[in-house]
């Protein structure tokens, strides 16, 4: 599904039918350390994916944060991208 939406195939649907909602939530990327079970805090950041003629894959906003795990999901029904960071010690962002 990720390849279909962000690598050009979905652009044909956008051009033929305009902006569409897709009723699912999809993991896009993740990085989990072996010691993920030590995490005690989670940061959740939500972003809107704006209507466009050409899709670009969302990226982590805080890719350099020292975390035990990161998860990036998106929901094409309401076009929201959500980042999750799993932390042992709570950081101020």
PDB file of N, CA, C and O in Angstrom:
ATOM      1  N   UNK A   1       0.820  -1.189   0.000  1.00  0.00           N
ATOM      2  CA  UNK A   1       0.000   0.000   0.000  1.00  0.00           C
ATOM      3  C   UNK A   1       0.868   1.258   0.000  1.00  0.00           C
ATOM      4  O   UNK A   1       0.542   2.242  -0.665  1.00  0.00           O
ATOM      5  N   UNK A   2       1.984   1.224   0.755  1.00  0.00           N
ATOM      6  CA  UNK A   2       2.870   2.390   0.791  1.00  0.00           C
ATOM      7  C   UNK A   2       3.410   2.717  -0.591  1.00  0.00           C
ATOM      8  O   UNK A   2       3.413   3.880  -0.997  1.00  0.00           O
ATOM      9  N   UNK A   3       3.865   1.707  -1.315  1.00  0.00           N
ATOM     10  CA  UNK A   3       4.384   1.913  -2.665  1.00  0.00           C
ATOM     11  C   UNK A   3       3.293   2.451  -3.578  1.00  0.00           C
ATOM     12  O   UNK A   3       3.540   3.366  -4.363  1.00  0.00           O
ATOM     13  N   UNK A   4       2.101   1.899  -3.485  1.00  0.00           N
ATOM     14  CA  UNK A   4       0.983   2.327  -4.318  1.00  0.00           C
ATOM     15  C   UNK A   4       0.675   3.809  -4.109  1.00  0.00           C
ATOM     16  O   UNK A   4       0.482   4.544  -5.078  1.00  0.00           O
ATOM     17  N   UNK A   5       0.628   4.249  -2.857  1.00  0.00           N
ATOM     18  CA  UNK A   5       0.229   5.632  -2.574  1.00  0.00           C
ATOM     19  C   UNK A   5       1.354   6.628  -2.825  1.00  0.00           C
ATOM     20  O   UNK A   5       1.113   7.687  -3.405  1.00  0.00           O
ATOM     21  N   UNK A   6       2.575   6.315  -2.402  1.00  0.00           N
ATOM     22  CA  UNK A   6       3.627   7.333  -2.407  1.00  0.00           C
ATOM     23  C   UNK A   6       4.638   7.224  -3.540  1.00  0.00           C
ATOM     24  O   UNK A   6       5.482   8.109  -3.682  1.00  0.00           O
ATOM     25  N   UNK A   7       4.584   6.184  -4.341  1.00  0.00           N
ATOM     26  CA  UNK A   7       5.559   6.048  -5.427  1.00  0.00           C
ATOM     27  C   UNK A   7       4.965   6.252  -6.817  1.00  0.00           C
ATOM     28  O   UNK A   7       5.489   5.736  -7.804  1.00  0.00           O
ATOM     29  N   UNK A   8       3.871   7.006  -6.890  1.00  0.00           N
ATOM     30  CA  UNK A   8       3.370   7.425  -8.196  1.00  0.00           C
ATOM     31  C   UNK A   8       2.103   6.761  -8.694  1.00  0.00           C
ATOM     32  O   UNK A   8       1.384   7.359  -9.494  1.00  0.00           O
ATOM     33  N   UNK A   9       1.798   5.542  -8.255  1.00  0.00           N
ATOM     34  CA  UNK A   9       0.621   4.845  -8.770  1.00  0.00           C
ATOM     35  C   UNK A   9      -0.679   5.551  -8.386  1.00  0.00           C
ATOM     36  O   UNK A   9      -1.601   5.642  -9.196  1.00  0.00           O
ATOM     37  N   UNK A  10      -0.752   6.044  -7.168  1.00  0.00           N
ATOM     38  CA  UNK A  10      -1.966   6.722  -6.695  1.00  0.00           C
ATOM     39  C   UNK A  10      -2.195   8.049  -7.417  1.00  0.00           C
ATOM     40  O   UNK A  10      -3.313   8.565  -7.427  1.00  0.00           O
ATOM     41  N   UNK A  11      -1.156   8.597  -8.012  1.00  0.00           N
ATOM     42  CA  UNK A  11      -1.288   9.863  -8.739  1.00  0.00           C
ATOM     43  C   UNK A  11      -2.303   9.750  -9.883  1.00  0.00           C
ATOM     44  O   UNK A  11      -2.968  10.732 -10.211  1.00  0.00           O
ATOM     45  N   UNK A  12      -2.430   8.566 -10.492  1.00  0.00           N
ATOM     46  CA  UNK A  12      -3.433   8.367 -11.541  1.00  0.00           C
ATOM     47  C   UNK A  12      -4.842   8.534 -10.990  1.00  0.00           C
ATOM     48  O   UNK A  12      -5.700   9.118 -11.652  1.00  0.00           O
ATOM     49  N   UNK A  13      -5.086   8.033  -9.796  1.00  0.00           N
ATOM     50  CA  UNK A  13      -6.402   8.205  -9.166  1.00  0.00           C
ATOM     51  C   UNK A  13      -6.632   9.670  -8.841  1.00  0.00           C
ATOM     52  O   UNK A  13      -7.725  10.193  -9.057  1.00  0.00           O
ATOM     53  N   UNK A  14      -5.598  10.339  -8.320  1.00  0.00           N
ATOM     54  CA  UNK A  14      -5.728  11.764  -8.013  1.00  0.00           C
ATOM     55  C   UNK A  14      -6.073  12.572  -9.261  1.00  0.00           C
ATOM     56  O   UNK A  14      -6.907  13.476  -9.213  1.00  0.00           O
ATOM     57  N   UNK A  15      -5.433  12.243 -10.369  1.00  0.00           N
ATOM     58  CA  UNK A  15      -5.671  12.984 -11.605  1.00  0.00           C
ATOM     59  C   UNK A  15      -7.041  12.674 -12.203  1.00  0.00           C
ATOM     60  O   UNK A  15      -7.668  13.551 -12.798  1.00  0.00           O
ATOM     61  N   UNK A  16      -7.514  11.428 -12.049  1.00  0.00           N
ATOM     62  CA  UNK A  16      -8.795  11.034 -12.636  1.00  0.00           C
ATOM     63  C   UNK A  16      -9.992  11.397 -11.762  1.00  0.00           C
ATOM     64  O   UNK A  16     -11.023  11.834 -12.271  1.00  0.00           O
ATOM     65  N   UNK A  17      -9.857  11.216 -10.443  1.00  0.00           N
ATOM     66  CA  UNK A  17     -11.009  11.355  -9.549  1.00  0.00           C
ATOM     67  C   UNK A  17     -10.827  12.422  -8.486  1.00  0.00           C
ATOM     68  O   UNK A  17     -11.763  12.698  -7.735  1.00  0.00           O
ATOM     69  N   UNK A  18      -9.649  13.032  -8.397  1.00  0.00           N
ATOM     70  CA  UNK A  18      -9.392  14.034  -7.369  1.00  0.00           C
ATOM     71  C   UNK A  18      -9.015  13.383  -6.040  1.00  0.00           C
ATOM     72  O   UNK A  18      -8.824  12.171  -5.950  1.00  0.00           O
ATOM     73  N   UNK A  19      -8.915  14.218  -5.023  1.00  0.00           N
ATOM     74  CA  UNK A  19      -8.502  13.782  -3.689  1.00  0.00           C
ATOM     75  C   UNK A  19      -9.532  12.823  -3.111  1.00  0.00           C
ATOM     76  O   UNK A  19     -10.724  13.130  -3.079  1.00  0.00           O
ATOM     77  N   UNK A  20      -9.070  11.658  -2.654  1.00  0.00           N
ATOM     78  CA  UNK A  20      -9.944  10.617  -2.126  1.00  0.00           C
ATOM     79  C   UNK A  20      -9.548  10.264  -0.699  1.00  0.00           C
ATOM     80  O   UNK A  20      -8.397  10.449  -0.302  1.00  0.00           O
ATOM     81  N   UNK A  21     -10.511   9.752   0.072  1.00  0.00           N
ATOM     82  CA  UNK A  21     -10.238   9.223   1.403  1.00  0.00           C
ATOM     83  C   UNK A  21     -10.192   7.705   1.322  1.00  0.00           C
ATOM     84  O   UNK A  21     -11.015   7.083   0.650  1.00  0.00           O
ATOM     85  N   UNK A  22      -9.222   7.113   2.015  1.00  0.00           N
ATOM     86  CA  UNK A  22      -9.074   5.664   2.068  1.00  0.00           C
ATOM     87  C   UNK A  22      -9.284   5.261   3.525  1.00  0.00           C
ATOM     88  O   UNK A  22      -8.630   5.811   4.411  1.00  0.00           O
ATOM     89  N   UNK A  23     -10.171   4.322   3.787  1.00  0.00           N
ATOM     90  CA  UNK A  23     -10.597   3.997   5.143  1.00  0.00           C
ATOM     91  C   UNK A  23      -9.723   2.915   5.800  1.00  0.00           C
ATOM     92  O   UNK A  23     -10.204   1.818   6.080  1.00  0.00           O
ATOM     93  N   UNK A  24      -8.439   3.225   6.044  1.00  0.00           N
ATOM     94  CA  UNK A  24      -7.532   2.315   6.741  1.00  0.00           C
ATOM     95  C   UNK A  24      -6.434   3.123   7.420  1.00  0.00           C
ATOM     96  O   UNK A  24      -6.236   4.294   7.094  1.00  0.00           O
ATOM     97  N   UNK A  25      -5.731   2.521   8.344  1.00  0.00           N
ATOM     98  CA  UNK A  25      -4.558   3.135   8.954  1.00  0.00           C
ATOM     99  C   UNK A  25      -3.371   2.210   8.710  1.00  0.00           C
ATOM    100  O   UNK A  25      -3.478   0.999   8.900  1.00  0.00           O
ATOM    101  N   UNK A  26      -2.256   2.767   8.296  1.00  0.00           N
ATOM    102  CA  UNK A  26      -1.161   1.959   7.777  1.00  0.00           C
ATOM    103  C   UNK A  26       0.160   2.344   8.448  1.00  0.00           C
ATOM    104  O   UNK A  26       0.500   3.525   8.509  1.00  0.00           O
ATOM    105  N   UNK A  27       0.907   1.352   8.952  1.00  0.00           N
ATOM    106  CA  UNK A  27       2.259   1.671   9.413  1.00  0.00           C
ATOM    107  C   UNK A  27       3.146   1.968   8.209  1.00  0.00           C
ATOM    108  O   UNK A  27       3.122   1.248   7.210  1.00  0.00           O
ATOM    109  N   UNK A  28       3.913   3.017   8.316  1.00  0.00           N
ATOM    110  CA  UNK A  28       4.763   3.425   7.199  1.00  0.00           C
ATOM    111  C   UNK A  28       6.240   3.103   7.457  1.00  0.00           C
ATOM    112  O   UNK A  28       6.948   2.636   6.566  1.00  0.00           O
ATOM    113  N   UNK A  29       6.685   3.358   8.678  1.00  0.00           N
ATOM    114  CA  UNK A  29       8.087   3.099   9.021  1.00  0.00           C
ATOM    115  C   UNK A  29       8.183   2.840  10.518  1.00  0.00           C
ATOM    116  O   UNK A  29       7.377   3.338  11.304  1.00  0.00           O
ATOM    117  N   UNK A  30       9.175   2.058  10.892  1.00  0.00           N
ATOM    118  CA  UNK A  30       9.422   1.845  12.315  1.00  0.00           C
ATOM    119  C   UNK A  30      10.877   1.484  12.537  1.00  0.00           C
ATOM    120  O   UNK A  30      11.555   0.937  11.667  1.00  0.00           O
ATOM    121  N   UNK A  31      11.325   1.808  13.726  1.00  0.00           N
ATOM    122  CA  UNK A  31      12.668   1.444  14.172  1.00  0.00           C
ATOM    123  C   UNK A  31      12.532   1.102  15.647  1.00  0.00           C
ATOM    124  O   UNK A  31      12.214   1.971  16.459  1.00  0.00           O
ATOM    125  N   UNK A  32      12.769  -0.149  15.999  1.00  0.00           N
ATOM    126  CA  UNK A  32      12.606  -0.596  17.372  1.00  0.00           C
ATOM    127  C   UNK A  32      13.926  -1.186  17.871  1.00  0.00           C
ATOM    128  O   UNK A  32      14.489  -2.091  17.254  1.00  0.00           O
ATOM    129  N   UNK A  33      14.403  -0.664  18.986  1.00  0.00           N
ATOM    130  CA  UNK A  33      15.629  -1.170  19.596  1.00  0.00           C
ATOM    131  C   UNK A  33      15.323  -2.440  20.385  1.00  0.00           C
ATOM    132  O   UNK A  33      14.177  -2.682  20.765  1.00  0.00           O
ATOM    133  N   UNK A  34      16.344  -3.239  20.625  1.00  0.00           N
ATOM    134  CA  UNK A  34      16.171  -4.485  21.381  1.00  0.00           C
ATOM    135  C   UNK A  34      15.682  -4.222  22.802  1.00  0.00           C
ATOM    136  O   UNK A  34      14.993  -5.060  23.384  1.00  0.00           O
ATOM    137  N   UNK A  35      16.028  -3.076  23.359  1.00  0.00           N
ATOM    138  CA  UNK A  35      15.621  -2.746  24.723  1.00  0.00           C
ATOM    139  C   UNK A  35      14.364  -1.865  24.772  1.00  0.00           C
ATOM    140  O   UNK A  35      14.188  -1.082  25.705  1.00  0.00           O
ATOM    141  N   UNK A  36      13.513  -1.994  23.786  1.00  0.00           N
ATOM    142  CA  UNK A  36      12.266  -1.222  23.730  1.00  0.00           C
ATOM    143  C   UNK A  36      11.444  -1.389  25.004  1.00  0.00           C
ATOM    144  O   UNK A  36      10.750  -0.461  25.417  1.00  0.00           O
ATOM    145  N   UNK A  37      11.515  -2.546  25.621  1.00  0.00           N
ATOM    146  CA  UNK A  37      10.736  -2.798  26.826  1.00  0.00           C
ATOM    147  C   UNK A  37      11.124  -1.886  27.994  1.00  0.00           C
ATOM    148  O   UNK A  37      10.410  -1.841  28.996  1.00  0.00           O
ATOM    149  N   UNK A  38      12.235  -1.162  27.885  1.00  0.00           N
ATOM    150  CA  UNK A  38      12.639  -0.218  28.919  1.00  0.00           C
ATOM    151  C   UNK A  38      11.933   1.137  28.782  1.00  0.00           C
ATOM    152  O   UNK A  38      12.054   1.996  29.656  1.00  0.00           O
ATOM    153  N   UNK A  39      11.210   1.317  27.705  1.00  0.00           N
ATOM    154  CA  UNK A  39      10.543   2.611  27.493  1.00  0.00           C
ATOM    155  C   UNK A  39       9.452   2.820  28.540  1.00  0.00           C
ATOM    156  O   UNK A  39       8.695   1.907  28.871  1.00  0.00           O
ATOM    157  N   UNK A  40       9.396   4.031  29.041  1.00  0.00           N
ATOM    158  CA  UNK A  40       8.412   4.417  30.056  1.00  0.00           C
ATOM    159  C   UNK A  40       7.548   5.592  29.600  1.00  0.00           C
ATOM    160  O   UNK A  40       6.550   5.925  30.239  1.00  0.00           O
ATOM    161  N   UNK A  41       7.935   6.205  28.509  1.00  0.00           N
ATOM    162  CA  UNK A  41       7.234   7.391  28.011  1.00  0.00           C
ATOM    163  C   UNK A  41       7.028   7.250  26.511  1.00  0.00           C
ATOM    164  O   UNK A  41       7.799   6.584  25.820  1.00  0.00           O
ATOM    165  N   UNK A  42       5.979   7.888  26.025  1.00  0.00           N
ATOM    166  CA  UNK A  42       5.728   7.908  24.592  1.00  0.00           C
ATOM    167  C   UNK A  42       5.324   9.323  24.192  1.00  0.00           C
ATOM    168  O   UNK A  42       4.521   9.969  24.864  1.00  0.00           O
ATOM    169  N   UNK A  43       5.887   9.781  23.102  1.00  0.00           N
ATOM    170  CA  UNK A  43       5.496  11.060  22.519  1.00  0.00           C
ATOM    171  C   UNK A  43       4.726  10.751  21.241  1.00  0.00           C
ATOM    172  O   UNK A  43       5.183   9.966  20.410  1.00  0.00           O
ATOM    173  N   UNK A  44       3.566  11.363  21.087  1.00  0.00           N
ATOM    174  CA  UNK A  44       2.731  11.188  19.891  1.00  0.00           C
ATOM    175  C   UNK A  44       2.577  12.547  19.222  1.00  0.00           C
ATOM    176  O   UNK A  44       2.144  13.515  19.848  1.00  0.00           O
ATOM    177  N   UNK A  45       2.932  12.607  17.955  1.00  0.00           N
ATOM    178  CA  UNK A  45       2.840  13.848  17.195  1.00  0.00           C
ATOM    179  C   UNK A  45       2.000  13.575  15.955  1.00  0.00           C
ATOM    180  O   UNK A  45       2.275  12.644  15.198  1.00  0.00           O
ATOM    181  N   UNK A  46       0.984  14.387  15.756  1.00  0.00           N
ATOM    182  CA  UNK A  46       0.063  14.178  14.632  1.00  0.00           C
ATOM    183  C   UNK A  46       0.193  15.335  13.643  1.00  0.00           C
ATOM    184  O   UNK A  46       0.278  16.498  14.035  1.00  0.00           O
ATOM    185  N   UNK A  47       0.207  14.993  12.353  1.00  0.00           N
ATOM    186  CA  UNK A  47       0.318  15.979  11.282  1.00  0.00           C
ATOM    187  C   UNK A  47      -0.768  15.704  10.251  1.00  0.00           C
ATOM    188  O   UNK A  47      -1.153  14.556  10.027  1.00  0.00           O
ATOM    189  N   UNK A  48      -1.246  16.748   9.643  1.00  0.00           N
ATOM    190  CA  UNK A  48      -2.187  16.605   8.535  1.00  0.00           C
ATOM    191  C   UNK A  48      -1.395  16.396   7.247  1.00  0.00           C
ATOM    192  O   UNK A  48      -0.377  17.050   7.022  1.00  0.00           O
ATOM    193  N   UNK A  49      -1.869  15.482   6.408  1.00  0.00           N
ATOM    194  CA  UNK A  49      -1.313  15.322   5.063  1.00  0.00           C
ATOM    195  C   UNK A  49      -2.214  16.132   4.140  1.00  0.00           C
ATOM    196  O   UNK A  49      -3.381  15.789   3.949  1.00  0.00           O
ATOM    197  N   UNK A  50      -1.683  17.193   3.575  1.00  0.00           N
ATOM    198  CA  UNK A  50      -2.485  18.123   2.770  1.00  0.00           C
ATOM    199  C   UNK A  50      -2.777  17.553   1.389  1.00  0.00           C
ATOM    200  O   UNK A  50      -2.000  16.770   0.844  1.00  0.00           O
ATOM    201  N   UNK A  51      -3.907  17.961   0.842  1.00  0.00           N
ATOM    202  CA  UNK A  51      -4.287  17.556  -0.514  1.00  0.00           C
ATOM    203  C   UNK A  51      -3.228  18.039  -1.501  1.00  0.00           C
ATOM    204  O   UNK A  51      -2.710  19.149  -1.383  1.00  0.00           O
ATOM    205  N   UNK A  52      -2.917  17.185  -2.477  1.00  0.00           N
ATOM    206  CA  UNK A  52      -1.864  17.490  -3.440  1.00  0.00           C
ATOM    207  C   UNK A  52      -2.103  16.699  -4.720  1.00  0.00           C
ATOM    208  O   UNK A  52      -2.917  15.776  -4.739  1.00  0.00           O
ATOM    209  N   UNK A  53      -1.404  17.054  -5.774  1.00  0.00           N
ATOM    210  CA  UNK A  53      -1.479  16.314  -7.035  1.00  0.00           C
ATOM    211  C   UNK A  53      -0.438  15.206  -7.108  1.00  0.00           C
ATOM    212  O   UNK A  53      -0.591  14.263  -7.884  1.00  0.00           O
ATOM    213  N   UNK A  54       0.628  15.312  -6.301  1.00  0.00           N
ATOM    214  CA  UNK A  54       1.685  14.296  -6.265  1.00  0.00           C
ATOM    215  C   UNK A  54       2.028  13.998  -4.814  1.00  0.00           C
ATOM    216  O   UNK A  54       2.349  14.906  -4.047  1.00  0.00           O
ATOM    217  N   UNK A  55       1.961  12.741  -4.444  1.00  0.00           N
ATOM    218  CA  UNK A  55       2.198  12.331  -3.065  1.00  0.00           C
ATOM    219  C   UNK A  55       3.689  12.277  -2.763  1.00  0.00           C
ATOM    220  O   UNK A  55       4.494  11.896  -3.612  1.00  0.00           O
ATOM    221  N   UNK A  56       4.047  12.667  -1.531  1.00  0.00           N
ATOM    222  CA  UNK A  56       5.397  12.524  -1.005  1.00  0.00           C
ATOM    223  C   UNK A  56       5.291  11.790   0.324  1.00  0.00           C
ATOM    224  O   UNK A  56       4.414  12.078   1.140  1.00  0.00           O
ATOM    225  N   UNK A  57       6.186  10.848   0.529  1.00  0.00           N
ATOM    226  CA  UNK A  57       6.146  10.051   1.750  1.00  0.00           C
ATOM    227  C   UNK A  57       6.451  10.917   2.970  1.00  0.00           C
ATOM    228  O   UNK A  57       7.445  11.643   2.973  1.00  0.00           O
ATOM    229  N   UNK A  58       5.609  10.854   4.011  1.00  0.00           N
ATOM    230  CA  UNK A  58       5.897  11.598   5.246  1.00  0.00           C
ATOM    231  C   UNK A  58       7.197  11.130   5.889  1.00  0.00           C
ATOM    232  O   UNK A  58       7.609   9.982   5.719  1.00  0.00           O
ATOM    233  N   UNK A  59       7.820  12.010   6.611  1.00  0.00           N
ATOM    234  CA  UNK A  59       9.081  11.721   7.301  1.00  0.00           C
ATOM    235  C   UNK A  59       8.925  12.033   8.788  1.00  0.00           C
ATOM    236  O   UNK A  59       8.022  12.769   9.188  1.00  0.00           O
ATOM    237  N   UNK A  60       9.809  11.467   9.594  1.00  0.00           N
ATOM    238  CA  UNK A  60       9.854  11.818  11.009  1.00  0.00           C
ATOM    239  C   UNK A  60      10.293  13.268  11.157  1.00  0.00           C
ATOM    240  O   UNK A  60      11.238  13.704  10.500  1.00  0.00           O
ATOM    241  N   UNK A  61       9.611  14.011  12.014  1.00  0.00           N
ATOM    242  CA  UNK A  61      10.005  15.388  12.287  1.00  0.00           C
ATOM    243  C   UNK A  61      11.235  15.410  13.190  1.00  0.00           C
ATOM    244  O   UNK A  61      12.138  16.224  12.998  1.00  0.00           O
ATOM    245  N   UNK A  62      11.266  14.513  14.173  1.00  0.00           N
ATOM    246  CA  UNK A  62      12.363  14.451  15.137  1.00  0.00           C
ATOM    247  C   UNK A  62      13.178  13.176  14.915  1.00  0.00           C
ATOM    248  O   UNK A  62      13.283  12.350  15.822  1.00  0.00           O
ATOM    249  N   UNK A  63      13.737  13.011  13.763  1.00  0.00           N
ATOM    250  CA  UNK A  63      14.474  11.787  13.438  1.00  0.00           C
ATOM    251  C   UNK A  63      15.736  11.624  14.279  1.00  0.00           C
ATOM    252  O   UNK A  63      16.261  10.515  14.381  1.00  0.00           O
ATOM    253  N   UNK A  64      16.234  12.696  14.880  1.00  0.00           N
ATOM    254  CA  UNK A  64      17.466  12.611  15.658  1.00  0.00           C
ATOM    255  C   UNK A  64      17.222  12.481  17.162  1.00  0.00           C
ATOM    256  O   UNK A  64      18.171  12.551  17.943  1.00  0.00           O
ATOM    257  N   UNK A  65      15.977  12.294  17.581  1.00  0.00           N
ATOM    258  CA  UNK A  65      15.680  12.150  19.006  1.00  0.00           C
ATOM    259  C   UNK A  65      16.224  10.812  19.500  1.00  0.00           C
ATOM    260  O   UNK A  65      16.162   9.809  18.789  1.00  0.00           O
ATOM    261  N   UNK A  66      16.754  10.802  20.711  1.00  0.00           N
ATOM    262  CA  UNK A  66      17.324   9.594  21.297  1.00  0.00           C
ATOM    263  C   UNK A  66      16.181   8.751  21.879  1.00  0.00           C
ATOM    264  O   UNK A  66      15.771   8.960  23.021  1.00  0.00           O
ATOM    265  N   UNK A  67      15.677   7.810  21.097  1.00  0.00           N
ATOM    266  CA  UNK A  67      14.530   7.011  21.518  1.00  0.00           C
ATOM    267  C   UNK A  67      14.851   5.524  21.439  1.00  0.00           C
ATOM    268  O   UNK A  67      15.814   5.111  20.793  1.00  0.00           O
ATOM    269  N   UNK A  68      14.022   4.733  22.111  1.00  0.00           N
ATOM    270  CA  UNK A  68      14.145   3.282  22.057  1.00  0.00           C
ATOM    271  C   UNK A  68      13.324   2.704  20.907  1.00  0.00           C
ATOM    272  O   UNK A  68      13.459   1.531  20.558  1.00  0.00           O
ATOM    273  N   UNK A  69      12.485   3.534  20.335  1.00  0.00           N
ATOM    274  CA  UNK A  69      11.683   3.095  19.202  1.00  0.00           C
ATOM    275  C   UNK A  69      10.963   4.259  18.568  1.00  0.00           C
ATOM    276  O   UNK A  69      10.650   5.252  19.225  1.00  0.00           O
ATOM    277  N   UNK A  70      10.704   4.126  17.279  1.00  0.00           N
ATOM    278  CA  UNK A  70       9.960   5.131  16.521  1.00  0.00           C
ATOM    279  C   UNK A  70       8.973   4.396  15.622  1.00  0.00           C
ATOM    280  O   UNK A  70       9.291   3.348  15.061  1.00  0.00           O
ATOM    281  N   UNK A  71       7.781   4.953  15.491  1.00  0.00           N
ATOM    282  CA  UNK A  71       6.766   4.385  14.618  1.00  0.00           C
ATOM    283  C   UNK A  71       6.097   5.532  13.881  1.00  0.00           C
ATOM    284  O   UNK A  71       5.728   6.538  14.488  1.00  0.00           O
ATOM    285  N   UNK A  72       5.940   5.379  12.576  1.00  0.00           N
ATOM    286  CA  UNK A  72       5.303   6.394  11.738  1.00  0.00           C
ATOM    287  C   UNK A  72       4.131   5.730  11.031  1.00  0.00           C
ATOM    288  O   UNK A  72       4.321   4.767  10.287  1.00  0.00           O
ATOM    289  N   UNK A  73       2.924   6.234  11.255  1.00  0.00           N
ATOM    290  CA  UNK A  73       1.721   5.679  10.622  1.00  0.00           C
ATOM    291  C   UNK A  73       0.983   6.793   9.889  1.00  0.00           C
ATOM    292  O   UNK A  73       1.214   7.979  10.126  1.00  0.00           O
ATOM    293  N   UNK A  74       0.094   6.381   8.998  1.00  0.00           N
ATOM    294  CA  UNK A  74      -0.791   7.360   8.367  1.00  0.00           C
ATOM    295  C   UNK A  74      -2.164   6.735   8.172  1.00  0.00           C
ATOM    296  O   UNK A  74      -2.305   5.518   8.050  1.00  0.00           O
ATOM    297  N   UNK A  75      -3.160   7.592   8.147  1.00  0.00           N
ATOM    298  CA  UNK A  75      -4.537   7.169   7.967  1.00  0.00           C
ATOM    299  C   UNK A  75      -5.094   7.898   6.748  1.00  0.00           C
ATOM    300  O   UNK A  75      -5.375   9.094   6.816  1.00  0.00           O
ATOM    301  N   UNK A  76      -5.257   7.181   5.628  1.00  0.00           N
ATOM    302  CA  UNK A  76      -5.758   7.832   4.420  1.00  0.00           C
ATOM    303  C   UNK A  76      -7.240   8.208   4.484  1.00  0.00           C
ATOM    304  O   UNK A  76      -7.722   8.937   3.617  1.00  0.00           O
ATOM    305  N   UNK A  77      -7.971   7.725   5.495  1.00  0.00           N
ATOM    306  CA  UNK A  77      -9.381   8.132   5.616  1.00  0.00           C
ATOM    307  C   UNK A  77      -9.467   9.616   5.946  1.00  0.00           C
ATOM    308  O   UNK A  77     -10.249  10.348   5.339  1.00  0.00           O
ATOM    309  N   UNK A  78      -8.662  10.059   6.911  1.00  0.00           N
ATOM    310  CA  UNK A  78      -8.683  11.476   7.276  1.00  0.00           C
ATOM    311  C   UNK A  78      -7.353  12.169   6.975  1.00  0.00           C
ATOM    312  O   UNK A  78      -7.159  13.319   7.367  1.00  0.00           O
ATOM    313  N   UNK A  79      -6.440  11.491   6.287  1.00  0.00           N
ATOM    314  CA  UNK A  79      -5.144  12.006   5.866  1.00  0.00           C
ATOM    315  C   UNK A  79      -4.383  12.655   7.023  1.00  0.00           C
ATOM    316  O   UNK A  79      -4.049  13.840   7.012  1.00  0.00           O
ATOM    317  N   UNK A  80      -4.130  11.803   8.021  1.00  0.00           N
ATOM    318  CA  UNK A  80      -3.347  12.192   9.187  1.00  0.00           C
ATOM    319  C   UNK A  80      -2.124  11.286   9.272  1.00  0.00           C
ATOM    320  O   UNK A  80      -2.231  10.074   9.088  1.00  0.00           O
ATOM    321  N   UNK A  81      -0.984  11.861   9.547  1.00  0.00           N
ATOM    322  CA  UNK A  81       0.247  11.116   9.784  1.00  0.00           C
ATOM    323  C   UNK A  81       0.553  11.252  11.278  1.00  0.00           C
ATOM    324  O   UNK A  81       0.496  12.351  11.830  1.00  0.00           O
ATOM    325  N   UNK A  82       0.876  10.132  11.926  1.00  0.00           N
ATOM    326  CA  UNK A  82       1.169  10.152  13.352  1.00  0.00           C
ATOM    327  C   UNK A  82       2.542   9.546  13.608  1.00  0.00           C
ATOM    328  O   UNK A  82       2.869   8.469  13.110  1.00  0.00           O
ATOM    329  N   UNK A  83       3.334  10.261  14.395  1.00  0.00           N
ATOM    330  CA  UNK A  83       4.655   9.789  14.804  1.00  0.00           C
ATOM    331  C   UNK A  83       4.584   9.373  16.260  1.00  0.00           C
ATOM    332  O   UNK A  83       3.972  10.059  17.079  1.00  0.00           O
ATOM    333  N   UNK A  84       5.211   8.249  16.584  1.00  0.00           N
ATOM    334  CA  UNK A  84       5.308   7.790  17.958  1.00  0.00           C
ATOM    335  C   UNK A  84       6.779   7.603  18.291  1.00  0.00           C
ATOM    336  O   UNK A  84       7.521   6.979  17.532  1.00  0.00           O
ATOM    337  N   UNK A  85       7.198   8.145  19.427  1.00  0.00           N
ATOM    338  CA  UNK A  85       8.559   7.975  19.924  1.00  0.00           C
ATOM    339  C   UNK A  85       8.476   7.337  21.299  1.00  0.00           C
ATOM    340  O   UNK A  85       7.760   7.836  22.168  1.00  0.00           O
ATOM    341  N   UNK A  86       9.196   6.237  21.513  1.00  0.00           N
ATOM    342  CA  UNK A  86       9.185   5.509  22.771  1.00  0.00           C
ATOM    343  C   UNK A  86      10.489   5.815  23.501  1.00  0.00           C
ATOM    344  O   UNK A  86      11.576   5.587  22.970  1.00  0.00           O
ATOM    345  N   UNK A  87      10.370   6.336  24.735  1.00  0.00           N
ATOM    346  CA  UNK A  87      11.518   6.864  25.454  1.00  0.00           C
ATOM    347  C   UNK A  87      11.655   6.229  26.836  1.00  0.00           C
ATOM    348  O   UNK A  87      10.660   5.892  27.479  1.00  0.00           O
ATOM    349  N   UNK A  88      12.888   6.073  27.276  1.00  0.00           N
ATOM    350  CA  UNK A  88      13.137   5.644  28.652  1.00  0.00           C
ATOM    351  C   UNK A  88      13.068   6.856  29.585  1.00  0.00           C
ATOM    352  O   UNK A  88      12.533   6.776  30.691  1.00  0.00           O
ATOM    353  N   UNK A  89      13.617   7.974  29.118  1.00  0.00           N
ATOM    354  CA  UNK A  89      13.613   9.215  29.876  1.00  0.00           C
ATOM    355  C   UNK A  89      12.841  10.245  29.055  1.00  0.00           C
ATOM    356  O   UNK A  89      13.063  10.379  27.851  1.00  0.00           O
ATOM    357  N   UNK A  90      11.952  10.958  29.696  1.00  0.00           N
ATOM    358  CA  UNK A  90      11.130  11.949  28.990  1.00  0.00           C
ATOM    359  C   UNK A  90      11.987  13.133  28.563  1.00  0.00           C
ATOM    360  O   UNK A  90      12.677  13.736  29.385  1.00  0.00           O
ATOM    361  N   UNK A  91      11.941  13.461  27.284  1.00  0.00           N
ATOM    362  CA  UNK A  91      12.669  14.603  26.721  1.00  0.00           C
ATOM    363  C   UNK A  91      11.701  15.750  26.502  1.00  0.00           C
ATOM    364  O   UNK A  91      10.518  15.538  26.239  1.00  0.00           O
ATOM    365  N   UNK A  92      12.204  16.947  26.610  1.00  0.00           N
ATOM    366  CA  UNK A  92      11.426  18.125  26.265  1.00  0.00           C
ATOM    367  C   UNK A  92      11.675  18.433  24.795  1.00  0.00           C
ATOM    368  O   UNK A  92      12.820  18.597  24.373  1.00  0.00           O
ATOM    369  N   UNK A  93      10.616  18.509  24.032  1.00  0.00           N
ATOM    370  CA  UNK A  93      10.763  18.780  22.595  1.00  0.00           C
ATOM    371  C   UNK A  93      10.314  20.195  22.308  1.00  0.00           C
ATOM    372  O   UNK A  93      10.353  20.633  21.158  1.00  0.00           O
TER     373      UNK A  93
END
